[in-house]
Amino acid sequence: MIRAATILAAEKNNPLIPHTYELVVGIFSFAVVVLVVGKILVPRIQKTLEERTDAIEGGLKRAEETQAKAQEAYEDYQAQLKEARHEASRLREQAREEGAQIIAQMREEAQAEARRIVAAAQTQIEAERQSALASLRGEVGAMSVELAGRVVGESLTDDARQSRVVDRFLEELEGRARSQEQITS
C-alpha cells in the first residue's frame, strides 16, 4: 500500500503530465495566437508580399517597356544613320559629277579661249607679215630701182616704169620661193 500510495503520489506530481488548468490556459492562448496570426498578421503579410510582387512585376514591366523603347530608339537611330550615310554618299557622287562637269566646262572654255587667242595671233601675224611685205616691197623696190639705175646707167624716175620693174622683180622672187618650198616639201 505504501507502494500504491507512492505511485498515486508520483502520478499526481508527474512533471510530464500538465495540470488541467495549464492545459485549458495553453489551449486558450494557442487559439488566441492562431486567431491573431491568422486573422490579422497573415493578411497583412500577404498584402505586403502582394505589394512587393506587384512592385517587382511592375518594375520588370517598366524595365521591359523602357528596354523596348530603347531598342526602338536604337533601331530608329540605325535607320537614320543608314539614311544619313546614303545621303552623304549621294551628295559625294553628285559633287563628283558637278566637279567633272565644271572641269569639262572650264576645259571647253579654255580651249575656246586658246583657239580665239591663236586665231587672233594668226590674224596679227598675217597683218604684220603683210605690213612687213609691204614695207619690204617698198624698200626692195627702192633698192632695186637704184640698183637697176646703176646697172642700166639711166635714171628710172618714172613712177609707172619703176612700179612695173619692182612688181616683176618681186613676182620672180616669190615664184622662186614657192618652187623651193614645193621641192623641200
LOSE-164862 format. One record per residue: residue in three letters; residue number from 1; x, y, z of N, C-alpha, C in turn. Coordinates in steps of 0.1 Angstrom, whole numbers, padded with zeros to 4 digits, always signed. Layout:
<atoms>
ATOM   rest    nr     npx     npy     npz    capx    capy    capz     cpx     cpy     cpz
ATOM    ALA   NUM       X       Y       Z       X       Y       Z       X       Y       Z
...
</atoms>
This chain:
<atoms>
ATOM   rest    nr     npx     npy     npz    capx    capy    capz     cpx     cpy     cpz
ATOM    MET     1   +0008   -0011   +0000   +0000   +0000   +0000   +0008   +0012   +0000
ATOM    ILE     2   +0017   +0011   +0006   +0027   +0022   +0006   +0031   +0024   -0008
ATOM    ARG     3   +0031   +0013   -0013   +0036   +0014   -0027   +0025   +0020   -0035
ATOM    ALA     4   +0013   +0016   -0034   +0002   +0022   -0042   +0001   +0037   -0039
ATOM    ALA     5   +0003   +0040   -0026   +0002   +0054   -0022   +0014   +0062   -0029
ATOM    THR     6   +0025   +0057   -0030   +0036   +0063   -0036   +0034   +0064   -0051
ATOM    ILE     7   +0028   +0055   -0057   +0025   +0055   -0071   +0015   +0066   -0074
ATOM    LEU     8   +0005   +0067   -0066   -0005   +0077   -0067   +0001   +0091   -0065
ATOM    ALA     9   +0009   +0092   -0055   +0015   +0105   -0053   +0025   +0108   -0064
ATOM    ALA    10   +0031   +0098   -0069   +0040   +0101   -0080   +0032   +0105   -0093
ATOM    GLU    11   +0021   +0099   -0095   +0013   +0102   -0107   +0007   +0116   -0106
ATOM    LYS    12   +0004   +0121   -0094   -0001   +0134   -0092   +0010   +0144   -0094
ATOM    ASN    13   +0022   +0141   -0091   +0033   +0151   -0092   +0042   +0148   -0105
ATOM    ASN    14   +0037   +0142   -0115   +0044   +0138   -0127   +0047   +0151   -0135
ATOM    PRO    15   +0059   +0154   -0137   +0062   +0166   -0145   +0059   +0165   -0159
ATOM    LEU    16   +0057   +0154   -0165   +0054   +0152   -0179   +0039   +0154   -0182
ATOM    ILE    17   +0031   +0152   -0173   +0017   +0154   -0175   +0013   +0168   -0169
ATOM    PRO    18   +0007   +0177   -0178   +0004   +0190   -0173   -0009   +0190   -0165
ATOM    HIS    19   -0010   +0200   -0157   -0022   +0202   -0149   -0033   +0206   -0158
ATOM    THR    20   -0045   +0204   -0154   -0057   +0207   -0162   -0058   +0222   -0165
ATOM    TYR    21   -0057   +0230   -0155   -0058   +0244   -0157   -0047   +0249   -0166
ATOM    GLU    22   -0035   +0243   -0166   -0025   +0247   -0175   -0028   +0243   -0189
ATOM    LEU    23   -0035   +0232   -0191   -0039   +0227   -0204   -0050   +0236   -0210
ATOM    VAL    24   -0059   +0240   -0201   -0070   +0249   -0206   -0064   +0263   -0210
ATOM    VAL    25   -0056   +0268   -0202   -0050   +0281   -0204   -0041   +0280   -0217
ATOM    GLY    26   -0034   +0270   -0219   -0025   +0268   -0230   -0033   +0267   -0243
ATOM    ILE    27   -0044   +0259   -0243   -0053   +0258   -0255   -0059   +0271   -0258
ATOM    PHE    28   -0064   +0279   -0248   -0070   +0292   -0250   -0059   +0301   -0256
ATOM    SER    29   -0047   +0301   -0250   -0037   +0310   -0255   -0033   +0307   -0269
ATOM    PHE    30   -0032   +0294   -0272   -0029   +0289   -0286   -0040   +0294   -0296
ATOM    ALA    31   -0052   +0292   -0292   -0063   +0297   -0300   -0063   +0311   -0303
ATOM    VAL    32   -0060   +0320   -0292   -0059   +0334   -0294   -0047   +0337   -0304
ATOM    VAL    33   -0036   +0331   -0302   -0024   +0333   -0311   -0028   +0329   -0325
ATOM    VAL    34   -0034   +0318   -0327   -0038   +0313   -0340   -0047   +0323   -0347
ATOM    LEU    35   -0057   +0328   -0339   -0067   +0338   -0344   -0060   +0351   -0348
ATOM    VAL    36   -0052   +0356   -0339   -0045   +0369   -0341   -0036   +0367   -0353
ATOM    VAL    37   -0028   +0356   -0354   -0019   +0355   -0365   -0027   +0352   -0378
ATOM    GLY    38   -0037   +0344   -0377   -0045   +0340   -0389   -0053   +0351   -0394
ATOM    LYS    39   -0059   +0359   -0385   -0069   +0370   -0390   -0062   +0383   -0392
ATOM    ILE    40   -0051   +0386   -0385   -0045   +0400   -0385   -0032   +0399   -0393
ATOM    LEU    41   -0023   +0391   -0388   -0009   +0391   -0393   -0008   +0385   -0407
ATOM    VAL    42   -0014   +0374   -0409   -0013   +0367   -0422   -0018   +0376   -0433
ATOM    PRO    43   -0030   +0382   -0432   -0035   +0391   -0443   -0025   +0403   -0445
ATOM    ARG    44   -0020   +0408   -0434   -0010   +0420   -0436   +0002   +0415   -0443
ATOM    ILE    45   +0007   +0403   -0439   +0019   +0398   -0445   +0016   +0395   -0460
ATOM    GLN    46   +0005   +0389   -0463   +0001   +0386   -0477   +0000   +0399   -0485
ATOM    LYS    47   -0006   +0409   -0479   -0008   +0422   -0485   +0006   +0428   -0489
ATOM    THR    48   +0015   +0427   -0479   +0028   +0433   -0481   +0035   +0425   -0492
ATOM    LEU    49   +0034   +0411   -0492   +0040   +0403   -0502   +0034   +0406   -0516
ATOM    GLU    50   +0021   +0408   -0517   +0015   +0411   -0529   +0020   +0425   -0535
ATOM    GLU    51   +0021   +0434   -0525   +0026   +0448   -0529   +0040   +0447   -0535
ATOM    ARG    52   +0048   +0439   -0528   +0062   +0437   -0533   +0062   +0430   -0546
ATOM    THR    53   +0054   +0420   -0548   +0053   +0412   -0560   +0048   +0422   -0571
ATOM    ASP    54   +0038   +0430   -0568   +0033   +0440   -0578   +0044   +0450   -0582
ATOM    ALA    55   +0051   +0454   -0571   +0062   +0464   -0574   +0073   +0458   -0582
ATOM    ILE    56   +0077   +0446   -0579   +0087   +0439   -0587   +0082   +0436   -0601
ATOM    GLU    57   +0070   +0431   -0603   +0065   +0428   -0616   +0063   +0441   -0624
ATOM    GLY    58   +0058   +0452   -0617   +0056   +0465   -0624   +0070   +0470   -0628
ATOM    GLY    59   +0080   +0469   -0619   +0093   +0473   -0622   +0099   +0465   -0634
ATOM    LEU    60   +0096   +0452   -0635   +0100   +0444   -0646   +0093   +0449   -0659
ATOM    LYS    61   +0080   +0451   -0658   +0072   +0456   -0669   +0078   +0469   -0674
ATOM    ARG    62   +0080   +0479   -0664   +0085   +0492   -0668   +0099   +0490   -0674
ATOM    ALA    63   +0107   +0481   -0669   +0121   +0479   -0675   +0119   +0473   -0689
ATOM    GLU    64   +0110   +0464   -0691   +0108   +0458   -0704   +0103   +0469   -0714
ATOM    GLU    65   +0094   +0477   -0709   +0089   +0488   -0718   +0100   +0498   -0721
ATOM    THR    66   +0108   +0501   -0711   +0119   +0510   -0713   +0129   +0504   -0723
ATOM    GLN    67   +0132   +0491   -0721   +0141   +0484   -0730   +0135   +0484   -0744
ATOM    ALA    68   +0122   +0481   -0745   +0116   +0481   -0758   +0117   +0495   -0765
ATOM    LYS    69   +0115   +0505   -0757   +0116   +0519   -0762   +0130   +0522   -0766
ATOM    ALA    70   +0140   +0517   -0758   +0154   +0519   -0761   +0158   +0512   -0774
ATOM    GLN    71   +0153   +0500   -0775   +0155   +0492   -0787   +0149   +0499   -0799
ATOM    GLU    72   +0137   +0504   -0798   +0131   +0511   -0809   +0138   +0524   -0812
ATOM    ALA    73   +0143   +0531   -0802   +0151   +0543   -0805   +0164   +0539   -0811
ATOM    TYR    74   +0170   +0528   -0807   +0183   +0524   -0813   +0180   +0520   -0828
ATOM    GLU    75   +0169   +0513   -0831   +0166   +0510   -0845   +0163   +0522   -0853
ATOM    ASP    76   +0156   +0532   -0847   +0154   +0545   -0854   +0168   +0552   -0857
ATOM    TYR    77   +0176   +0551   -0847   +0189   +0558   -0849   +0197   +0551   -0860
ATOM    GLN    78   +0197   +0537   -0860   +0204   +0530   -0870   +0198   +0533   -0884
ATOM    ALA    79   +0185   +0534   -0885   +0178   +0537   -0898   +0182   +0551   -0902
ATOM    GLN    80   +0182   +0561   -0893   +0186   +0575   -0896   +0201   +0575   -0900
ATOM    LEU    81   +0209   +0567   -0893   +0224   +0567   -0896   +0226   +0561   -0910
ATOM    LYS    82   +0218   +0551   -0913   +0219   +0545   -0926   +0215   +0554   -0937
ATOM    GLU    83   +0204   +0561   -0934   +0199   +0571   -0944   +0209   +0583   -0945
ATOM    ALA    84   +0215   +0587   -0934   +0224   +0598   -0935   +0237   +0594   -0943
ATOM    ARG    85   +0241   +0581   -0941   +0252   +0576   -0949   +0249   +0576   -0964
ATOM    HIS    86   +0237   +0571   -0967   +0232   +0570   -0980   +0232   +0584   -0987
ATOM    GLU    87   +0226   +0594   -0979   +0225   +0608   -0984   +0239   +0613   -0986
ATOM    ALA    88   +0248   +0611   -0977   +0262   +0616   -0978   +0269   +0610   -0991
ATOM    SER    89   +0266   +0597   -0993   +0272   +0590   -1005   +0266   +0597   -1017
ATOM    ARG    90   +0253   +0599   -1017   +0246   +0605   -1029   +0252   +0619   -1031
ATOM    LEU    91   +0254   +0627   -1020   +0259   +0640   -1022   +0274   +0640   -1027
ATOM    ARG    92   +0282   +0631   -1022   +0295   +0629   -1027   +0295   +0626   -1042
ATOM    GLU    93   +0287   +0617   -1046   +0286   +0614   -1060   +0281   +0626   -1069
ATOM    GLN    94   +0271   +0633   -1063   +0266   +0645   -1070   +0277   +0655   -1071
ATOM    ALA    95   +0285   +0657   -1061   +0296   +0666   -1061   +0307   +0662   -1071
ATOM    ARG    96   +0310   +0649   -1072   +0319   +0645   -1082   +0314   +0648   -1096
ATOM    GLU    97   +0301   +0645   -1098   +0296   +0647   -1112   +0296   +0662   -1115
ATOM    GLU    98   +0292   +0671   -1105   +0293   +0685   -1107   +0307   +0690   -1110
ATOM    GLY    99   +0316   +0684   -1102   +0331   +0687   -1104   +0335   +0684   -1118
ATOM    ALA   100   +0331   +0672   -1122   +0335   +0667   -1136   +0329   +0677   -1146
ATOM    GLN   101   +0317   +0681   -1144   +0310   +0690   -1154   +0317   +0703   -1154
ATOM    ILE   102   +0321   +0708   -1142   +0327   +0721   -1141   +0341   +0720   -1148
ATOM    ILE   103   +0348   +0709   -1146   +0361   +0707   -1152   +0360   +0707   -1167
ATOM    ALA   104   +0350   +0699   -1172   +0348   +0698   -1186   +0344   +0712   -1192
ATOM    GLN   105   +0335   +0719   -1185   +0331   +0732   -1190   +0343   +0742   -1190
ATOM    MET   106   +0352   +0741   -1179   +0363   +0750   -1179   +0373   +0746   -1190
ATOM    ARG   107   +0374   +0733   -1193   +0383   +0729   -1203   +0379   +0734   -1217
ATOM    GLU   108   +0365   +0733   -1219   +0360   +0738   -1232   +0362   +0753   -1233
ATOM    GLU   109   +0360   +0760   -1222   +0362   +0774   -1222   +0376   +0778   -1225
ATOM    ALA   110   +0385   +0770   -1218   +0400   +0773   -1220   +0404   +0770   -1235
ATOM    GLN   111   +0398   +0759   -1240   +0401   +0755   -1254   +0396   +0766   -1264
ATOM    ALA   112   +0384   +0771   -1261   +0378   +0781   -1269   +0386   +0794   -1268
ATOM    GLU   113   +0390   +0797   -1256   +0399   +0809   -1254   +0412   +0807   -1261
ATOM    ALA   114   +0418   +0795   -1260   +0430   +0792   -1267   +0429   +0794   -1282
ATOM    ARG   115   +0418   +0788   -1288   +0415   +0789   -1302   +0414   +0804   -1306
ATOM    ARG   116   +0407   +0812   -1297   +0405   +0826   -1300   +0418   +0833   -1300
ATOM    ILE   117   +0427   +0830   -1290   +0440   +0836   -1289   +0448   +0833   -1301
ATOM    VAL   118   +0448   +0820   -1305   +0456   +0815   -1316   +0451   +0822   -1329
ATOM    ALA   119   +0438   +0823   -1331   +0432   +0830   -1343   +0436   +0844   -1343
ATOM    ALA   120   +0435   +0851   -1331   +0439   +0865   -1330   +0454   +0866   -1333
ATOM    ALA   121   +0462   +0857   -1328   +0477   +0858   -1331   +0480   +0855   -1345
ATOM    GLN   122   +0473   +0846   -1351   +0475   +0843   -1366   +0470   +0855   -1374
ATOM    THR   123   +0459   +0861   -1370   +0455   +0873   -1377   +0465   +0885   -1376
ATOM    GLN   124   +0470   +0886   -1363   +0480   +0896   -1361   +0493   +0893   -1369
ATOM    ILE   125   +0497   +0880   -1369   +0509   +0877   -1376   +0507   +0879   -1391
ATOM    GLU   126   +0496   +0876   -1396   +0493   +0878   -1410   +0493   +0893   -1413
ATOM    ALA   127   +0487   +0901   -1404   +0487   +0915   -1406   +0502   +0921   -1406
ATOM    GLU   128   +0510   +0916   -1396   +0523   +0920   -1395   +0531   +0915   -1407
ATOM    ARG   129   +0528   +0903   -1412   +0535   +0898   -1424   +0532   +0907   -1436
ATOM    GLN   130   +0519   +0910   -1438   +0515   +0918   -1449   +0522   +0932   -1448
ATOM    SER   131   +0522   +0937   -1435   +0529   +0950   -1433   +0544   +0949   -1436
ATOM    ALA   132   +0550   +0938   -1431   +0564   +0936   -1434   +0566   +0934   -1449
ATOM    LEU   133   +0558   +0927   -1456   +0559   +0925   -1470   +0558   +0939   -1478
ATOM    ALA   134   +0548   +0946   -1473   +0546   +0959   -1480   +0558   +0968   -1477
ATOM    SER   135   +0563   +0968   -1465   +0575   +0976   -1462   +0587   +0971   -1469
ATOM    LEU   136   +0588   +0958   -1470   +0599   +0951   -1477   +0598   +0954   -1492
ATOM    ARG   137   +0586   +0954   -1497   +0584   +0957   -1511   +0589   +0971   -1514
ATOM    GLY   138   +0585   +0980   -1505   +0589   +0994   -1507   +0604   +0995   -1507
ATOM    GLU   139   +0610   +0989   -1497   +0625   +0990   -1496   +0632   +0983   -1507
ATOM    VAL   140   +0627   +0970   -1510   +0633   +0963   -1521   +0631   +0970   -1534
ATOM    GLY   141   +0619   +0976   -1536   +0617   +0983   -1548   +0626   +0995   -1549
ATOM    ALA   142   +0628   +1002   -1538   +0637   +1014   -1539   +0651   +1010   -1542
ATOM    MET   143   +0655   +0999   -1536   +0669   +0994   -1538   +0671   +0989   -1552
ATOM    SER   144   +0660   +0981   -1556   +0661   +0976   -1570   +0661   +0986   -1581
ATOM    VAL   145   +0653   +0997   -1578   +0653   +1008   -1588   +0667   +1015   -1588
ATOM    GLU   146   +0672   +1017   -1576   +0685   +1023   -1576   +0696   +1014   -1582
ATOM    LEU   147   +0695   +1001   -1579   +0704   +0992   -1585   +0703   +0990   -1600
ATOM    ALA   148   +0690   +0990   -1604   +0688   +0989   -1619   +0692   +1002   -1626
ATOM    GLY   149   +0690   +1013   -1619   +0695   +1025   -1625   +0710   +1025   -1626
ATOM    ARG   150   +0717   +1020   -1617   +0732   +1019   -1618   +0736   +1009   -1629
ATOM    VAL   151   +0729   +0998   -1630   +0732   +0988   -1639   +0729   +0993   -1654
ATOM    VAL   152   +0717   +0998   -1655   +0713   +1003   -1668   +0721   +1016   -1672
ATOM    GLY   153   +0723   +1023   -1662   +0731   +1036   -1665   +0721   +1047   -1667
ATOM    GLU   154   +0708   +1045   -1666   +0699   +1056   -1668   +0690   +1057   -1656
ATOM    SER   155   +0685   +1068   -1654   +0676   +1071   -1642   +0662   +1065   -1645
ATOM    LEU   156   +0657   +1058   -1635   +0644   +1052   -1635   +0635   +1060   -1626
ATOM    THR   157   +0633   +1072   -1629   +0625   +1081   -1621   +0610   +1080   -1624
ATOM    ASP   158   +0607   +1075   -1635   +0593   +1074   -1639   +0586   +1064   -1629
ATOM    ASP   159   +0576   +1068   -1623   +0569   +1060   -1613   +0562   +1048   -1619
ATOM    ALA   160   +0556   +1049   -1630   +0550   +1037   -1636   +0560   +1027   -1640
ATOM    ARG   161   +0571   +1031   -1646   +0581   +1022   -1650   +0587   +1016   -1638
ATOM    GLN   162   +0590   +1024   -1628   +0596   +1019   -1615   +0587   +1009   -1609
ATOM    SER   163   +0574   +1011   -1609   +0564   +1002   -1603   +0564   +0989   -1610
ATOM    ARG   164   +0565   +0989   -1624   +0564   +0977   -1631   +0577   +0969   -1629
ATOM    VAL   165   +0588   +0975   -1628   +0601   +0968   -1626   +0601   +0961   -1612
ATOM    VAL   166   +0596   +0969   -1602   +0596   +0963   -1589   +0586   +0952   -1588
ATOM    ASP   167   +0574   +0953   -1594   +0564   +0942   -1593   +0570   +0930   -1600
ATOM    ARG   168   +0576   +0931   -1612   +0581   +0920   -1619   +0592   +0913   -1611
ATOM    PHE   169   +0601   +0921   -1605   +0612   +0916   -1597   +0607   +0908   -1585
ATOM    LEU   170   +0597   +0913   -1578   +0591   +0907   -1567   +0584   +0894   -1571
ATOM    GLU   171   +0577   +0894   -1582   +0570   +0882   -1586   +0580   +0871   -1590
ATOM    GLU   172   +0591   +0874   -1595   +0601   +0865   -1598   +0606   +0859   -1585
ATOM    LEU   173   +0609   +0867   -1575   +0614   +0863   -1562   +0604   +0853   -1555
ATOM    GLU   174   +0591   +0857   -1556   +0581   +0849   -1550   +0579   +0836   -1557
ATOM    GLY   175   +0580   +0836   -1570   +0580   +0823   -1578   +0591   +0814   -1574
ATOM    ARG   176   +0603   +0819   -1573   +0614   +0811   -1569   +0612   +0805   -1555
ATOM    ALA   177   +0607   +0813   -1546   +0605   +0809   -1532   +0594   +0798   -1531
ATOM    ARG   178   +0584   +0799   -1539   +0573   +0789   -1540   +0579   +0776   -1545
ATOM    SER   179   +0587   +0777   -1556   +0592   +0764   -1562   +0602   +0758   -1553
ATOM    GLN   180   +0610   +0765   -1545   +0618   +0759   -1535   +0611   +0753   -1523
ATOM    GLU   181   +0599   +0758   -1519   +0591   +0753   -1509   +0585   +0740   -1514
ATOM    GLN   182   +0581   +0739   -1526   +0575   +0727   -1532   +0585   +0716   -1533
ATOM    ILE   183   +0597   +0719   -1536   +0608   +0710   -1537   +0611   +0704   -1523
ATOM    THR   184   +0612   +0712   -1513   +0615   +0708   -1500   +0604   +0700   -1493
ATOM    SER   185   +0592   +0703   -1497   +0581   +0696   -1491   +0578   +0684   -1498
</atoms>
